[in-house]
């Protein structure tokens, strides 16, 4: 019996299975790194099969400043007026303000990060592709402004005759252009490709204009759904333009499905430490109480039991009624039970992270959902030519806010934001709420509405709460924004570096060229020195390269010159691992082993050296990533990914390739691998 075939790690069956898995992984990785060929193949299959197939996101690699060009700005944050305990929140709040201002530039993949070292609080801003650096510096460095506003009841939103004529003229030209495109869309073979070429909707045209499923309740496309249902339209491109809220659409109607949406009422019994629960009862007590309520519940008394016993304070007053549920709108297993219940029935006790639930499904409704793709074109409206500001500034502003923090409702554990005003702010806020009971007060940061709560009663005492459907993270973020606008935290630019796009493009081209040349030289050396073993190592390196590129896109790694250096270094480490295996293979062959057994021993005995060597490198990259910033962290990240993949490439990919070929007798000649003769 062949000693090699007897070993589980190199059995033929396992080798073929592993080879198939690696081939599939290679295809998926190649598609993730370069999705255009995959998407083209999917479009071809769709045309033949007649139904929608999955597409891969057609995104570009994230390039850093040194490869794309742009601006690198470093700001010093003046914390002298801020107490020690508030500085971390203040820095995070200022970062958030800067980040939103950076986003206003429309920059691709901006980076805003904070650092603290040697008593200096700093904000580092990378703006790839920005050419007007002076404008960016001016806009980022402005002091954050927090304002409180009330609606302008006298605002005139009626367009003038001149504005109406301007809108009508623009819409006439846009409609004529849209009709020409519609005529073409009705006869094209591939609507998705056509949408990519003509649609102005950047959010969908990369995915063939695909929108997804919508119903008559959809704000943008509800009117279209009614048209489909009223006119009995079939699938395909709909003959006629559809005017949405602010755009003109050409619609490709793909399919229809019917969903049963259940109407659900529930009773929640929570327990100490359950999510959002303030009750002190134990879990076992809560479960016993829930089972007792479930045993007594009927369709007639369910609403009364919910009002008396449910810990869901927001819905208990309405008998626990949650309304009609859409699929996936609630947590599991609540969602599954809600959709599996029959109308008119009550569930057994259902446990979630919030506690124990009893569900009652009185009825359900059938809702039609329509799968759509679209091609979007411009459509001028009043808001495009006439900017309406329906708000009026009040005297109250961020300078009157002493501090903002997060609080929790004692009954529901729902988070809210607490504002503490100074003495002047307390008086202004009391007057403002007194004048606007039952009306809205808007809170704006840098001109952007953060929240627009309705005043329920006059508020005295210098403290206000902002409630809403906040998650904990959203409430913390809001408090940070308010603190950023209220606290005197000026920022001053201390370093500015500009990289031209031509220099970045040249660096990218040189990096790619250097990488290809380096890869080619390594491949030539490995094949010339190790022959067939070198060919297998090169194949593993190709897999390794594709896997690296796929992971860069999957994890959103920003590729910089330092990152490319980390990748190239990891490529050398991968080759070094193969060299360790192949040199060990020489020794095993010299000892008289046959090729299959020698290969098995070579991989087994080389592994400790490969593992220990790479482990020390990973320790170094971890330290660099933890303590480093910017380009240093990019180098550490790409090197870490590369080292991990290099171990996988050598010990799994190369080993699997060996296992696939050495079972062929005509290949078992040592000379094909190392040019050695048996002694």
Secondary structure by P-SEA (a helix, b strand, c coil): cccccccccccaaaaaaaaaaaaaaaaaaaaaacaaaaaaaaaaaaaaacbbbbbccccccccccccbbbbbbbbbbbcccccccaaaaaaaaaaaaaaaaaaccccccccccccccccccbbbbbbccccaaaaaaaaaaccbbbbbbbbcccccccccaaaaaaaaaaaaaaaaaaaaaaaaaaccccaaaaaaaccccccccccccccccccccccccaaaaaaaaaaccccccccbbbbccccccbbbbcbbbbbbbbbccbbbbbccccccccccccaaaaaaaaaaaaaaccccaaaaaaaccccccccccccccccccccccccaaaaaaaaacccccccccccccccbbbbbbcbbbbbbbbbbbbbbbbbbcccccbbbbcccccccccccccbbbbbbcccccbbbbbbbbcaaaaaaaaaaaaacccbbbbbbccccccbbbbbcccccccbbbbbccccaaaaaaaaaaaaaacccbbbbbcbbbbbcaaaaaaaaaaaaaaaaaaaaaaaaaaaaacaaaaaaaaaaaaaaaaaaaaaaaaacccccaaaaaaaaaaaaaaaaaaaaaaaaaaaaaaacccaaaaaaaaaaaaaaaaaaaaaaaaaaaaaaaacccaaaaaaaaaaaaaaaaaaaaaccaaaaaaaaccccccccccccccccccc
